Structures are given as structure tokens and as C-alpha cells.
Amino acid sequence: MTHRTFRPSDEPLSPADLALCQRVFVAVCIDREAGTHPEEENRIAAITIELYRHGVRNEDHLREMVSAARGVMIRLE
């Protein structure tokens, strides 16, 4: 029998996880004015989920890192 080790990134996202990622996604799309570019939206979504799954759970930090990954720096208040 093969035993598989599960990592935290293998766990399904909870509704709270998805809500946080959605807020970050929307904020970054607004900052980037990506609403008219589906390819850009897809990339932002993928980056958001990937960073979240790798442990970036603070909303402000996640937003900053997603924006930086897209080449845009935002000002956190």
C-alpha cells in the first residue's frame, strides 16, 4: 500500500479561504484595471490561489504580493 503525505497546500479551500482570495482578486483587478482582459484576470486568479496555498494568509500581504507578481506596487494603508 502506498502512503501519500498531504501538505497544507493539498487541502481544499474553505468558504472563508475563497472569500479572502476573492477580495484580493477583485482589489488587484481594480488596481490593474484588468476587468476587460480575461487573460490578465486568469493570471491574477492563479497567482492569488498559488500564493495562498503556499501560506500567504494575511489579506494585505497577499494583495501586495499578487500585485508585485504582476509588476504593480500598491500602497497599503
C-alpha positions in Angstrom: 0.0 0.0 0.0 1.3 3.4 -0.9 1.0 6.2 1.7 0.6 9.7 0.4 1.7 12.6 2.6 -0.7 15.5 2.4 0.7 19.0 2.6 -1.4 22.0 3.7 -1.4 23.1 0.0 -3.3 19.9 -0.8 -6.2 20.8 1.4 -9.4 22.1 -0.2 -10.1 25.8 0.3 -12.8 26.6 2.8 -15.5 29.2 2.0 -13.6 31.7 4.2 -10.4 31.0 2.3 -12.2 31.5 -1.0 -13.8 34.7 0.2 -10.4 36.2 1.2 -8.9 35.2 -2.2 -11.9 36.7 -4.0 -11.4 40.0 -2.1 -7.8 40.1 -3.1 -8.6 39.1 -6.7 -11.2 41.9 -7.0 -8.9 44.5 -5.4 -5.9 43.6 -7.7 -8.1 43.6 -10.8 -9.4 47.0 -9.9 -5.9 48.3 -9.3 -4.7 46.8 -12.6 -7.9 47.7 -14.5 -7.9 44.1 -15.6 -11.7 43.9 -15.9 -11.5 44.0 -19.7 -8.7 41.5 -20.1 -9.7 37.9 -19.3 -6.2 36.6 -19.7 -5.0 39.1 -17.1 -7.8 38.1 -14.8 -6.9 34.4 -15.1 -3.3 35.1 -14.3 -4.2 37.2 -11.3 -6.6 34.5 -10.0 -3.9 31.8 -10.5 -1.2 33.9 -8.7 -3.7 34.6 -5.8 -4.5 31.0 -5.3 -0.9 29.8 -5.6 0.4 32.3 -3.1 -2.5 31.5 -0.7 -1.8 27.8 -1.0 1.9 28.5 -0.2 1.0 30.1 3.1 0.4 33.8 2.4 -2.8 34.1 4.5 -2.7 37.8 5.5 -5.0 39.6 3.2 -2.9 42.8 2.9 0.3 40.7 2.4 -1.4 38.6 -0.2 -2.7 41.6 -2.1 0.8 43.2 -2.1 2.5 40.0 -3.3 -0.1 39.4 -6.1 0.3 43.0 -7.2 4.1 42.7 -7.1 4.0 39.5 -9.1 2.0 41.4 -11.7 4.5 44.2 -11.7 2.4 46.7 -9.8 3.2 48.0 -6.4 0.2 49.2 -4.3 0.2 51.4 -1.2 -1.1 49.6 1.9 -2.9 51.8 4.4 
